[in-house]
Amino acid sequence: MSTKTISIRRAKPDDIGMLSAVFEAAWREAYQGVIPGVALQKFISKRGPSVWRGMIGRGRGLAVMEFGDTVVAYASYGRARDRSLTVEGEVDELYVAPEYQGLGLGSRLFRAVRNDLADHGLARVGVWALADNHRARAFYETLGGRAGPEAIERVSGSCLPKVAYIFG
């Protein structure tokens, strides 16, 4: 009998391959039909190992969730980059591999990230979701997020409406 544990920790360079796999699978699953196909493929193909190395070393938080020895989710976060959010902290990305969605792992990772931000004095947190990504919007609403500012996100030449969710 084997037991697998779920843990959350900071990303490290050895995680790049698994981070890339989670990113690609989650983006294909989440944004098919939301982001035009060519734009989606362009964006995914730009996220190579050098981008991940930069994300790991840039000083913003990059947390991974492991199931056993496999990275199944990640979140990128830190001080708010967008002043229109009117918050201190921001979750830039939070993605769970499709085969692990619906198990509460995303909620657990989001709470851990919010706690880390709060420990650094960033209690009010914002996160953007594409307006047509109804599942992401429902996820943030279920976690208690309040819809806030709206803006346009540019993804590989496509302009897509997005909405912010505010926590705290």
PyMOL commands that set and color helices and strands:
alter all, ss='L'
color gray80, all
select helices_A, chain A and resi 13-31+37-46+49-57+83-85+98-100+105-119+134-142
alter helices_A, ss='H'
color red, helices_A
select strands_A, chain A and resi 6-10+61-67+70-79+89-96+125-130+146-155+158-167
alter strands_A, ss='S'
color yellow, strands_A
deselect
rebuild
show_as cartoon
